[in-house]
Each structure stands twice: as structure tokens, then as C-alpha cells.
Amino acid sequence: MTSDLPESAKRVQEFLVRRGFSFVVKELPESTRTAQEAAAIIGCSVSQIAKSLVFREGTTGAPILVIASGSNHVDVDKVEKSTGLILGKADAKFVKKNVGYAIGGVPPVAHDQPMKAILDPDLRKYDLVWAAAGTPFTVFQLKPDDLGHLTGGDWVTLSET
């Protein structure tokens, strides 16, 4: 039930409902801060975790959201060549200030400001994936293509492999 969720997870749940999606944010008894932790507690493969990574665009300073399969490492050069963006590191303070969530619980939606989103096509290998929902203990399940509808993101090959 939404009322039992932490405030940042409620924010994600309310965003999803307002957009007409029936995804349910779940609070888990153990941490989902990393893709490995999330997969272990959920009982899915690490690749089914849609991890939300925030970068700082080098020219504008704007936050950029990259949603990658949990087993993939983002090849920044590949993303930059495909998108024309310049991806720089975003520290925890930048992420919290610009996105509204702490690292380890950043959801793909319900941010403090609109962000350009880059989506990993490897997520489309799965019928269902799991994403963070505002805290290191909350997640929700969705279809990979719903990420595109929710974020307006572009599907860009981004894995190092």
C-alpha cells in the first residue's frame, strides 16, 4: 500500500499512477542499492535490473539519465559518439540536488527536473525488468518498452562489450 512506503517511494508510485501505469512499488527487506543486491533479493538475473545512472553533461551541466542493464558497464565514449552528449561524472551531491534521490535508489522516473534519458537495448531481451523506486529498498517491475514511454528516452547501444 502506498501509505506504508517511504516518501521518495510514494513519489515514484504516485508518478506511475498519474501516468496511467499500474506498476506497484514494493519495499523489500534487504538492500537493492546495487544491481547484484537487487537481483539476489528479487530472484531475477542481474541483467534484468534496469539501473539508473546519472551523469553530468559536460557542456550544459545538465543531469543525463542512463538506464542500463544491471550486468552492463556503460561505455561513455560509445554513448557520446551516438548522442553528441559529453558525459561527465556526477557525484552524490549533484544527483540528490538535481534528480531528487540518493544514489542507490534513483528511479527511472519522477525526478525533480526533466532529464535526457538514454536506454540500454539489452533490457529488451527480457519480458520484465526491475527498476529502483526512490530508495535503496524499493523497486517496481515493468516491461522494457515501458521505459521508453515513461522517460521519452532513446535506445542507444551503450555496453562496453
N, C-alpha and C positions, 0 to 999 in steps of 0.2 A: 504494500500500500504506500502511496506517495508520502503520506504524512509521517511515516516512520523513517523516511530517507533523510540523510544529511542534506543541508540546504543546497549545496552545489549539485548534488544528485537530483534533488527536486527540480532544480532549474533545468537540467537536461530533460527530465521526464516531461515537464510542462512544455518545453520547446517541441518535443516529439509529438505530443498530443495536439498542440496548436497547429502543427503542420499536417495533421490527419493521419499520423502513423500510430499503430497500436503496439509498438515495441515497449517492453516492460523493463525498467531499470531495476536491477537486482543488487542487493547488498550481500556480499559474501563474507564468510567468517575469517578468511585469510587474505593477505595482500595480493593484489593484481597489478602491482606497480610496474613489474617487467612483463614482457610477453611470456617468458618462461613460467613465471609465477601464475599468471593468468591462465595459461593453458593447463597447468597442473591442477589448479583448483576447479576449473570449469570441466576438465576432462576432454579437451579437444587438442588438436595439433597446434604447435606454436605458429604454424603458417596461417591458421585461422584467426589469429589475433590481429585486428586492424589497429596497429599502434599509431598514435597521433604524435608527430614530431613537429616542433615549431622551430623555424629558422628566422633570422632577421635578414630582410632583403638589403643587399649591400648599397644600393643607390638611394632608395627611399627610406630605409629603416623600418619599413612595414613588416608586421609578422606574416610569415608564409607557413601554411599548414601542409605537411606531407603526411599522408596516411599510407603506411607501408605494411606489407605482410610481416608478421612477427619474426619470421625466420630470415628476412632480407635485411641487408645493410644497404643504406641509401648511398648511391654513387652520385655525389654532389655535382661532379663535372658533367655527368650524363644528363642530370636534371637541368643544369644551367644551359647546356647546348640545345636541349629540346625546347626550353621555355624562354630563354633570353633573360631569365632572372639571375641574380647573383645571390647565392645562399651563404649567409654567414651564421656563425653560432649565436644562439640566443640563450642567455643564462637564465637561471630560475627566476630572478627578479623581473627580467624583461617579460618572460612568459606569464607570470602572475599578473603583472601590471597591464599587459596588452591583450591577454586572452581571458583572464579571469579565473584561471585554475592553476593549481600547482602541478609541476612535472610529476608524472606517475599517475595522474588522474585526468589528463587533458582529453576531453571528448572530441569527436569529430564535428560537433555542433554546439550551438548555444554559447557562443563566445561573446566577449564584451564588445568586439567590433568585427565587421565583416573581414574575412581573410581570403586571399587567393588560396585555393586548395589544389594539391597535386595528389593523384590517386594511383596506387600500385596495381597494374593489371593482373598481377599474380593472385590478388584476392579473388578474382573472378573464377579461379579454379574450383572454388568451393560454393556449395549451395548456401551455406550460412557462415557468417563470421561474427566475432565478438569485438566490441569496442568499449573503451573506458567511458564512464558516465559521471565524471566530475570529481571522483575521489579515488584513492588507491585501493578501495574495497568495493567499488560499484562498477557494473558493466551492463551492457544490453546487447542482444543478439539481433542481427539484421541480415538481409541479403546484400551481397556486394554491390549490386547495381543501385540499391537504395542510397549508398554513399554518394553516388553521383547526383541523385535527386536532392538529397539533403544539403550537400555542400556546394553544388554547382561546379565541382572540381573537374579537372582534366585528367584523363587516364594517360600516364606517361611512364614508359619503361624506365625504372629507376634503380633496379637492383645491381649490385656490384658484379654478380655472377651472370 
